[in-house]
Amino acid sequence: MIFIAIEAGNVCLNVVDSILAELIPRLWTLPDSCTSKDISISQGRDSSSSGIPQYVVQIVNTCMSDCAPSNIHVFCGWFASAPLVNPKAFRRLNYDDCLVNDGKPLRHGEIIRFQYANSFMYPLRFKSAKFC
């Protein structure tokens, strides 16, 4: 609920009007906006594997918006795996720059899941994305 005090003519009213004009559009767009916090990246070691350690990665869009983030990039060092990871799911473009889902939008609740094998776990974390 908003209370408006009218004092000294239109001065207070004009200030309130300008504040409301700025805040109301933001309030209407917040639920539909996605941010970097909505891209969840988790990974863990697959304990059932023997030989070269294997890791399972899940990248999930937790945003409730219909406007899905696309062109998602992840910090990934010199990411490499044997066997190869499906490049449409996840691929290294350059040092510390991996592309998720071939750059296509990642819809709400959609999960990109893959396994990789390496002697160590790569620290994967969100880098950038195109948000609506």
N, C-alpha and C positions, 0 to 999 in steps of 0.2 A: 504494500500500500504506500502511496506517495502523498505526502502532505506538502502543500505549497503555502508559504507565508507571503502575503502581499504587503510590502513596505515601500515607502518612498517612491510611489508611482510604479513605473514598469521596470525598474532596475532589477529587482529580485526575480520577477517573472521572466525577464529576458535571459538572465543567467540560467535559471532552471530550464527554460526552453532549449538553450544551446546545449546544456548537459544531456537532457533527454534526447535531443536530436542526434547526439553522438552515441549514447549508450543503447538506445532501442535497437538500431540495426545490428549492433554487436550481439545483443541478447538473442535476437532471432536467428543469428547465424551460428552461434556457439554449438548447439547440438548437432549441426550438420557438418561441422568442421573436423577434419582429421589432423593429427599432429604426429610428430616423431614418436611420441609416447604410445601411440596406437599400433606401432609395429613391434611385435614381440619376437625376439630371437633367443632361442634356447638350444642348448646342445648338451650331450652327455656321452660318456663312453658306453659302447655296446659290450657288455661283459660276456656275452656269449661267443665273441669272436676270439680266435687264437692267431698267433703270428703278429702281423702288423696291427697295431691298435686301430679299431674302427670307432667312428663317432657318428651319432645320429643328430641331425640338425632339424629344427622346426622353426619356420618363419610364419607368423600369423598376423593377420590384420584384425585387431580387436575394435576398430572404429565402427560405430553404429550407423554411420552415414551411408547413403546410397552412392555417394561419390567416392569411388575407391582410389587410393593412392596408386600411382604408376611410376615407372622409371625408378624403382627402389634400388639404391646402392648401399653396399655394406663395406665397412672397413674390414679387410681380410688378409693383410700382409701379402706374402707370396703364395697364396692358397694353391695347393696341388693335392691330387689324390690318385691312388692306384687301388682299385679301378677308377676310371673316369666317372665324374658326376655328369648327369644329363645337362648339357649346356643350356637347354631351355629353362631349366629350373634354377640353375646357379652357375655362373661362370666368371672367371677373373678376366677383367679387361686390362688392367694395369696393376702395378704394385698398390696394394691397399685399396683397391676399387673392384668390387664384384657386383654383378648385376643379377637381380632376382626376377624370376618369372619372365625372362626374356624381355623385360621392360614393360610388360603388359600390366593392366590394373590388377591389384590383389583385392578381391571382393571381401566384404565383411565375413569373418569366420573361415575364409579360405586358408588352407595350410599348404605351404611348400615344405615338403619333407624329403630329405635325402641323406645318404650315408657317404662318408668319406673315410679313407684309410691313410694314416700318416703316423710317424713316430711320436707326434705331439698334437695336442688340440690347438687349432687356430683360434685366437681371440676374435670372434666375429661380433661386430656391433654396428648399429645403424649409422649411416653416413648422410644420405639425402634421399629425397623422393619428390615427386611432383604431386602436390595436394591441390584439390579443387578449391 
